Amino acid sequence: MMLTAFGAAAVTFMMLMYALERRGRGFIFAFGCGCLLSSAYGFAAGTWPFGVVELIWAGVAFDRFRNTPDGPQDAGLVTSDHSDGERELSTRSDDEAASRSTSGV
């Protein structure tokens, strides 16, 4: 029973961190840790192929963490060029709201 609860918690944590990866590289690191926890569960439960696959994913995640610069990875940020060559950084929701207000929707 405890092993099942550990496995469910490990996989839930891993998937949550995967969903949040674009918010910053810390979540990539946390995803790698979740993969390690899931791998430990796989080996402890006797499903070694699952443990091996999760171990590989942990390696991929830690490599991505090492090679990813600090800051958001595309957390809804958009750049737009102006006619004078200046670039503006805004959020997608701001751009969507502006397009709705000009289109009369």
DSSP file (Angstrom, degrees, kcal/mol; ACC not computed):
  #  RESIDUE AA STRUCTURE BP1 BP2  ACC     N-H-->O    O-->H-N    N-H-->O    O-->H-N    TCO  KAPPA ALPHA  PHI   PSI    X-CA   Y-CA   Z-CA
    1    1 A M     >        0   0    0      0, 0.0     4,-2.1     0, 0.0     5,-0.2   0.000 360.0 360.0 360.0 -44.1    0.0    0.0    0.0
    2    2 A M  H  >  +     0   0    0      1,-0.2     4,-2.6     2,-0.2     5,-0.2   0.872 360.0  53.4 -67.0 -36.3    2.8    2.5    0.9
    3    3 A L  H  > S+     0   0    0      2,-0.2     4,-2.5     1,-0.2    -1,-0.2   0.902 109.0  48.9 -65.1 -40.5    4.7    1.6   -2.3
    4    4 A T  H  > S+     0   0    0      2,-0.2     4,-2.6     1,-0.2    -2,-0.2   0.909 111.8  48.6 -64.3 -42.8    1.6    2.4   -4.4
    5    5 A A  H  X S+     0   0    0     -4,-2.1     4,-2.4     2,-0.2    -2,-0.2   0.910 111.7  49.8 -63.9 -42.0    1.1    5.7   -2.6
    6    6 A F  H  X S+     0   0    0     -4,-2.6     4,-2.8     2,-0.2    -2,-0.2   0.933 112.1  48.2 -61.1 -45.5    4.7    6.6   -3.1
    7    7 A G  H  X S+     0   0    0     -4,-2.5     4,-2.6     2,-0.2     5,-0.3   0.909 111.8  48.7 -62.4 -43.7    4.5    5.7   -6.8
    8    8 A A  H  X S+     0   0    0     -4,-2.6     4,-2.2     1,-0.2    -1,-0.2   0.909 114.0  46.6 -63.4 -41.9    1.3    7.7   -7.3
    9    9 A A  H  X S+     0   0    0     -4,-2.4     4,-2.6    -5,-0.2    -2,-0.2   0.909 113.0  49.6 -66.5 -41.7    2.9   10.7   -5.5
   10   10 A A  H  X S+     0   0    0     -4,-2.8     4,-2.5     2,-0.2    28,-0.3   0.929 114.0  43.8 -64.1 -46.0    6.1   10.4   -7.5
   11   11 A V  H  X S+     0   0    0     -4,-2.6     4,-2.5     2,-0.2     5,-0.2   0.888 113.8  51.0 -68.6 -38.4    4.3   10.2  -10.9
   12   12 A T  H  X S+     0   0    0     -4,-2.2     4,-2.3    -5,-0.3    -2,-0.2   0.935 112.4  46.5 -62.9 -45.9    1.9   13.0  -10.0
   13   13 A F  H  X S+     0   0    0     -4,-2.6     4,-2.5     2,-0.2     5,-0.2   0.923 112.0  51.4 -60.8 -44.7    4.8   15.3   -9.0
   14   14 A M  H  X S+     0   0    0     -4,-2.5     4,-2.0    20,-0.3    -2,-0.2   0.926 112.3  45.2 -59.5 -46.8    6.8   14.4  -12.1
   15   15 A M  H  X S+     0   0    0     -4,-2.5     4,-2.1     2,-0.2    -1,-0.2   0.875 111.8  52.1 -68.3 -37.2    3.8   15.2  -14.4
   16   16 A L  H  X S+     0   0    0     -4,-2.3     4,-1.2     2,-0.2    -1,-0.2   0.923 111.0  47.2 -63.8 -44.0    3.1   18.5  -12.6
   17   17 A M  H  < S+     0   0    0     -4,-2.5     4,-0.4     1,-0.2    14,-0.2   0.868 109.8  54.1 -66.1 -35.9    6.7   19.6  -12.9
   18   18 A Y  H >< S+     0   0    0     -4,-2.0     3,-1.0     1,-0.2     4,-0.3   0.909 107.3  50.8 -62.2 -41.9    6.6   18.7  -16.6
   19   19 A A  H 3< S+     0   0    0     -4,-2.1     3,-0.3     1,-0.2    -1,-0.2   0.788 113.6  45.4 -66.3 -27.0    3.6   20.8  -17.1
   20   20 A L  T >< S+     0   0    0     -4,-1.2     3,-2.1     1,-0.2     4,-0.3   0.363  78.8 108.1 -98.1   4.1    5.3   23.8  -15.4
   21   21 A E  G X  S+     0   0    0     -3,-1.0     3,-1.5    -4,-0.4     7,-0.3   0.821  70.7  61.9 -53.9 -36.2    8.7   23.5  -17.2
   22   22 A R  G 3  S+     0   0    0     -3,-0.3    51,-2.6     1,-0.3    52,-0.7   0.632  89.8  71.1 -69.2 -11.5    8.1   26.6  -19.3
   23   23 A R  G <  S-     0   0    0     -3,-2.1    -1,-0.3     1,-0.3     2,-0.2   0.668 117.7 -45.0 -78.8 -16.1    8.0   28.8  -16.2
   24   24 A G    X>  -     0   0    0     -3,-1.5     3,-1.1    -4,-0.3     4,-0.7  -0.839  55.9 -88.0 160.2 164.0   11.7   28.4  -15.5
   25   25 A R  H 3> S+     0   0    0     46,-0.3     4,-2.0     1,-0.3     5,-0.2   0.713 112.8  71.4 -71.0 -19.7   14.6   26.0  -15.4
   26   26 A G  H 3> S+     0   0    0      1,-0.2     4,-2.3     2,-0.2    -1,-0.3   0.856  96.8  52.7 -60.8 -34.4   14.0   25.2  -11.7
   27   27 A F  H <> S+     0   0    0     -3,-1.1     4,-2.2    -6,-0.2    -1,-0.2   0.808 104.7  55.3 -71.6 -29.1   10.9   23.2  -12.9
   28   28 A I  H  X S+     0   0    0     -4,-0.7     4,-2.0    -7,-0.3    -2,-0.2   0.921 109.7  46.7 -65.8 -43.2   13.1   21.3  -15.4
   29   29 A F  H  X S+     0   0    0     -4,-2.0     4,-2.1     2,-0.2    -2,-0.2   0.919 111.9  50.2 -62.4 -44.1   15.3   20.3  -12.4
   30   30 A A  H  X S+     0   0    0     -4,-2.3     4,-2.4     1,-0.2    -2,-0.2   0.870 107.4  54.6 -63.6 -36.4   12.3   19.4  -10.4
   31   31 A F  H  X S+     0   0    0     -4,-2.2     4,-2.2   -14,-0.2    -1,-0.2   0.914 106.9  51.3 -61.7 -42.4   11.0   17.3  -13.3
   32   32 A G  H  X S+     0   0    0     -4,-2.0     4,-2.0     2,-0.2    -2,-0.2   0.900 109.6  49.5 -60.5 -41.1   14.3   15.4  -13.3
   33   33 A C  H  X S+     0   0    0     -4,-2.1     4,-2.4     1,-0.2    -1,-0.2   0.900 109.1  52.5 -64.4 -40.0   14.0   14.8   -9.6
   34   34 A G  H  X S+     0   0    0     -4,-2.4     4,-2.5     1,-0.2   -20,-0.3   0.878 107.2  52.4 -62.1 -37.6   10.4   13.5  -10.2
   35   35 A C  H  X S+     0   0    0     -4,-2.2     4,-2.5     2,-0.2    -1,-0.2   0.898 108.5  50.6 -64.2 -40.5   11.8   11.1  -12.9
   36   36 A L  H  X S+     0   0    0     -4,-2.0     4,-2.5     2,-0.2    -2,-0.2   0.909 111.0  48.5 -63.3 -41.3   14.3    9.8  -10.4
   37   37 A L  H  X S+     0   0    0     -4,-2.4     4,-2.1     2,-0.2    -2,-0.2   0.914 112.6  48.1 -64.0 -42.0   11.5    9.2   -7.8
   38   38 A S  H  X S+     0   0    0     -4,-2.5     4,-2.5   -28,-0.3    -2,-0.2   0.875 110.4  52.2 -65.5 -37.1    9.5    7.5  -10.5
   39   39 A S  H  X S+     0   0    0     -4,-2.5     4,-2.5     2,-0.2     5,-0.2   0.920 107.8  51.1 -63.8 -44.2   12.5    5.4  -11.4
   40   40 A A  H  X S+     0   0    0     -4,-2.5     4,-2.5     1,-0.2    -2,-0.2   0.905 110.6  49.7 -59.9 -41.4   13.0    4.4   -7.8
   41   41 A Y  H  X S+     0   0    0     -4,-2.1     4,-2.5     2,-0.2     6,-0.3   0.927 108.9  52.5 -61.7 -45.0    9.3    3.4   -7.6
   42   42 A G  H  <>S+     0   0    0     -4,-2.5     5,-2.2     1,-0.2     4,-0.5   0.921 113.0  42.9 -58.7 -46.2    9.7    1.3  -10.8
   43   43 A F  H ><5S+     0   0    0     -4,-2.5     3,-0.9     1,-0.2    -1,-0.2   0.909 114.8  50.0 -66.8 -41.5   12.6   -0.6   -9.5
   44   44 A A  H 3<5S+     0   0    0     -4,-2.5    -2,-0.2     1,-0.2    -1,-0.2   0.839 110.2  50.8 -66.2 -32.5   11.0   -1.1   -6.0
   45   45 A A  T 3<5S-     0   0    0     -4,-2.5    -1,-0.2    -5,-0.2    -2,-0.2   0.539 117.8-112.6 -82.6  -6.1    7.8   -2.4   -7.6
   46   46 A G  T < 5S+     0   0    0     -3,-0.9     2,-0.9    -4,-0.5    -3,-0.2   0.584  83.8 120.8  86.1  10.1    9.7   -4.9   -9.7
   47   47 A T    >>< +     0   0    0     -5,-2.2     4,-1.7    -6,-0.3     3,-0.8  -0.615  32.5 169.6-103.7  71.4    8.9   -3.2  -13.0
   48   48 A W  H 3>  +     0   0    0     -2,-0.9     4,-2.6     1,-0.2     5,-0.2   0.788  68.7  61.7 -60.4 -31.9   12.5   -2.6  -14.0
   49   49 A P  H 3> S+     0   0    0      0, 0.0     4,-2.4     0, 0.0    -1,-0.2   0.923 106.8  47.1 -60.9 -38.9   11.8   -1.5  -17.6
   50   50 A F  H <> S+     0   0    0     -3,-0.8     4,-2.5     1,-0.2     5,-0.2   0.911 111.4  51.6 -63.4 -42.2    9.8    1.5  -16.2
   51   51 A G  H  X S+     0   0    0     -4,-1.7     4,-1.7     1,-0.2    -1,-0.2   0.890 110.6  48.0 -61.2 -40.5   12.6    2.2  -13.8
   52   52 A V  H  X S+     0   0    0     -4,-2.6     4,-2.2     2,-0.2    -2,-0.2   0.928 111.6  49.2 -67.0 -45.4   15.2    2.2  -16.7
   53   53 A V  H  X S+     0   0    0     -4,-2.4     4,-2.4     1,-0.2    -2,-0.2   0.920 112.1  48.1 -61.6 -43.7   13.0    4.5  -18.9
   54   54 A E  H  X S+     0   0    0     -4,-2.5     4,-2.1     1,-0.2    -1,-0.2   0.844 108.8  54.8 -66.7 -32.6   12.5    7.0  -16.0
   55   55 A L  H  X S+     0   0    0     -4,-1.7     4,-1.8    -5,-0.2    -1,-0.2   0.900 108.7  48.3 -65.0 -40.7   16.2    6.9  -15.3
   56   56 A I  H  X S+     0   0    0     -4,-2.2     4,-2.2     2,-0.2    -2,-0.2   0.925 110.5  51.0 -63.9 -45.1   16.9    7.9  -18.9
   57   57 A W  H  X S+     0   0    0     -4,-2.4     4,-2.7     1,-0.2    -2,-0.2   0.867 106.8  55.0 -62.0 -35.4   14.3   10.7  -18.8
   58   58 A A  H  X S+     0   0    0     -4,-2.1     4,-2.7     2,-0.2    -1,-0.2   0.924 107.7  49.4 -62.5 -43.0   16.0   12.0  -15.6
   59   59 A G  H  X S+     0   0    0     -4,-1.8     4,-1.9     2,-0.2    -2,-0.2   0.908 111.6  48.7 -60.8 -42.2   19.3   12.2  -17.5
   60   60 A V  H  X S+     0   0    0     -4,-2.2     4,-2.4     2,-0.2    -2,-0.2   0.919 112.3  49.1 -62.9 -44.0   17.6   14.0  -20.4
   61   61 A A  H  X S+     0   0    0     -4,-2.7     4,-2.5     1,-0.2    -2,-0.2   0.916 111.3  47.9 -64.1 -43.9   15.9   16.4  -17.9
   62   62 A F  H  X S+     0   0    0     -4,-2.7     4,-2.1     2,-0.2    -1,-0.2   0.848 111.3  51.7 -68.2 -32.0   19.2   17.2  -16.0
   63   63 A D  H  X S+     0   0    0     -4,-1.9     4,-1.7    -5,-0.2    -1,-0.2   0.913 110.7  47.9 -66.9 -42.7   21.0   17.7  -19.4
   64   64 A R  H  X S+     0   0    0     -4,-2.4     4,-0.6     2,-0.2    -2,-0.2   0.898 110.6  52.3 -63.5 -39.9   18.2   20.2  -20.4
   65   65 A F  H >< S+     0   0    0     -4,-2.5     3,-0.9     1,-0.2    -2,-0.2   0.924 109.7  48.9 -59.7 -44.8   18.5   21.9  -17.0
   66   66 A R  H 3< S+     0   0    0     -4,-2.1    -1,-0.2     1,-0.2    -2,-0.2   0.835 116.8  41.6 -64.9 -33.2   22.3   22.3  -17.5
   67   67 A N  H 3< S+     0   0    0     -4,-1.7    -1,-0.2    -5,-0.1    -2,-0.2   0.324  95.0  93.8-100.3   7.0   21.9   23.7  -21.0
   68   68 A T  S << S-     0   0    0     -3,-0.9     3,-0.1    -4,-0.6   -43,-0.0  -0.867  72.1-128.9-103.4 130.6   18.9   26.0  -20.4
   69   69 A P        -     0   0    0      0, 0.0   -44,-0.2     0, 0.0    -2,-0.1  -0.294  36.5 -88.5 -70.4 161.6   19.5   29.7  -19.5
   70   70 A D  S    S+     0   0    0    -46,-0.1   -46,-0.1   -45,-0.1     0, 0.0  -0.261  86.0  48.9 -64.6 156.5   17.8   31.3  -16.5
   71   71 A G  S    S-     0   0    0     -3,-0.1   -46,-0.3   -48,-0.1     0, 0.0  -0.255  97.9 -32.0 104.3 171.1   14.4   32.8  -16.9
   72   72 A P        -     0   0    0      0, 0.0   -49,-0.2     0, 0.0   -48,-0.1  -0.268  45.9-145.4 -61.8 148.5   11.0   31.8  -18.4
   73   73 A Q  S    S-     0   0    0    -51,-2.6   -50,-0.2   -52,-0.1   -51,-0.1   0.537  80.3 -37.8 -96.0  -7.3   11.2   29.6  -21.4
   74   74 A D  S    S+     0   0    0    -52,-0.7     2,-1.8     4,-0.0   -51,-0.1   0.253  72.2 171.7 149.5  55.4    8.1   31.0  -23.2
   75   75 A A  S    S-     0   0    0    -53,-0.2   -52,-0.0     1,-0.2   -53,-0.0  -0.275  78.4 -61.6 -83.7  52.6    5.7   31.7  -20.5
   76   76 A G  S    S+     0   0    0     -2,-1.8    16,-2.1     1,-0.3     2,-0.4   0.652  94.2 145.9  81.7  15.8    3.3   33.6  -22.8
   77   77 A L  E     -A   91   0A   0     14,-0.2     2,-0.4    15,-0.1    -1,-0.3  -0.712  23.6-176.7 -91.8 138.1    5.7   36.3  -23.7
   78   78 A V  E     -A   90   0A   0     12,-2.8    12,-2.4    -2,-0.4     2,-0.4  -0.984  13.5-149.8-131.9 140.0    5.6   37.7  -27.2
   79   79 A T  E     -A   89   0A   0     -2,-0.4     2,-0.4    10,-0.2    10,-0.2  -0.878  12.5-168.8-107.8 146.7    7.8   40.3  -28.9
   80   80 A S  E     -A   88   0A   0      8,-2.0     8,-2.3    -2,-0.4     2,-0.3  -0.996  16.1-132.0-134.2 141.1    6.5   42.7  -31.6
   81   81 A D  E     -A   87   0A   0     -2,-0.4     2,-0.2     6,-0.2     6,-0.2  -0.703  17.4-151.5 -91.3 141.1    8.5   45.0  -33.9
   82   82 A H    >   -     0   0    0      4,-2.0     3,-2.0    -2,-0.3    -1,-0.0  -0.663  31.4-105.2-104.1 165.4    7.5   48.6  -34.4
   83   83 A S  T 3  S+     0   0    0      1,-0.3    -1,-0.1    -2,-0.2    -2,-0.0   0.767 119.3  58.2 -63.8 -24.8    8.1   50.7  -37.5
   84   84 A D  T 3  S-     0   0    0      2,-0.1    -1,-0.3     1,-0.0     3,-0.1   0.335 120.8-105.5 -88.3   9.4   10.9   52.6  -35.7
   85   85 A G  S <  S+     0   0    0     -3,-2.0     2,-0.3     1,-0.3    -2,-0.1   0.418  77.2 135.2  87.0  -2.4   12.8   49.3  -35.0
   86   86 A E        -     0   0    0     -5,-0.0    -4,-2.0     1,-0.0     2,-0.4  -0.590  46.8-140.0 -82.2 141.7   12.0   49.2  -31.4
   87   87 A R  E     -A   81   0A   0     -2,-0.3     2,-0.4    -6,-0.2    -6,-0.2  -0.805  11.5-156.6-103.1 144.0   10.9   45.9  -29.9
   88   88 A E  E     -A   80   0A   0     -8,-2.3    -8,-2.0    -2,-0.4     2,-0.5  -0.952   4.2-149.8-121.0 138.9    8.1   45.5  -27.4
   89   89 A L  E     +A   79   0A   0     -2,-0.4     2,-0.3   -10,-0.2   -10,-0.2  -0.933  32.0 148.6-109.1 124.7    7.6   42.7  -24.9
   90   90 A S  E     -A   78   0A   0    -12,-2.4   -12,-2.8    -2,-0.5     2,-0.3  -0.869  44.6 -96.7-142.7 175.7    4.1   41.9  -23.9
   91   91 A T  E  >  -A   77   0A   0     -2,-0.3     4,-1.9   -14,-0.2     3,-0.4  -0.667  30.5-119.1 -96.2 157.0    2.0   38.9  -22.8
   92   92 A R  H  > S+     0   0    0    -16,-2.1     4,-2.8    -2,-0.3     5,-0.2   0.876 114.5  57.5 -60.7 -37.2   -0.2   37.0  -25.2
   93   93 A S  H  > S+     0   0    0      1,-0.2     4,-2.4     2,-0.2    -1,-0.2   0.868 105.0  51.3 -64.4 -34.9   -3.3   37.9  -23.2
   94   94 A D  H  > S+     0   0    0     -3,-0.4     4,-2.2     2,-0.2    -1,-0.2   0.923 112.0  46.8 -64.3 -43.9   -2.5   41.6  -23.7
   95   95 A D  H  X S+     0   0    0     -4,-1.9     4,-2.2     2,-0.2    -2,-0.2   0.898 112.9  49.0 -64.7 -40.7   -2.2   41.1  -27.4
   96   96 A E  H  X S+     0   0    0     -4,-2.8     4,-2.0     2,-0.2    -1,-0.2   0.906 110.9  50.0 -65.9 -41.3   -5.4   39.1  -27.5
   97   97 A A  H  X S+     0   0    0     -4,-2.4     4,-2.2     1,-0.2    -2,-0.2   0.899 111.0  49.8 -63.7 -40.8   -7.3   41.8  -25.5
   98   98 A A  H  X S+     0   0    0     -4,-2.2     4,-1.7     1,-0.2    -1,-0.2   0.899 110.6  49.0 -65.2 -40.8   -6.0   44.5  -27.9
   99   99 A S  H  X S+     0   0    0     -4,-2.2     4,-1.3     1,-0.2     6,-0.2   0.861 111.3  50.3 -69.6 -33.3   -7.1   42.6  -31.0
  100  100 A R  H  X>S+     0   0    0     -4,-2.0     5,-1.7     2,-0.2     4,-0.8   0.902 109.7  50.4 -67.4 -40.5  -10.6   42.0  -29.5
  101  101 A S  H  <5S+     0   0    0     -4,-2.2    -2,-0.2     1,-0.2    -1,-0.2   0.835 113.9  44.2 -70.6 -30.6  -11.0   45.7  -28.6
  102  102 A T  H  <5S+     0   0    0     -4,-1.7    -1,-0.2     1,-0.2    -2,-0.2   0.714 113.0  50.9 -84.4 -20.5  -10.1   46.8  -32.2
  103  103 A S  H  <5S-     0   0    0     -4,-1.3    -2,-0.2    -5,-0.2    -1,-0.2   0.530 110.5-118.6 -93.9  -5.0  -12.2   44.1  -33.9
  104  104 A G  T  <5       0   0    0     -4,-0.8    -3,-0.2    -3,-0.1    -4,-0.1   0.654 360.0 360.0  81.4  15.5  -15.3   45.0  -31.9
  105  105 A V      <       0   0    0     -5,-1.7    -4,-0.2    -6,-0.2    -5,-0.1   0.458 360.0 360.0 -89.0 360.0  -15.6   41.5  -30.3
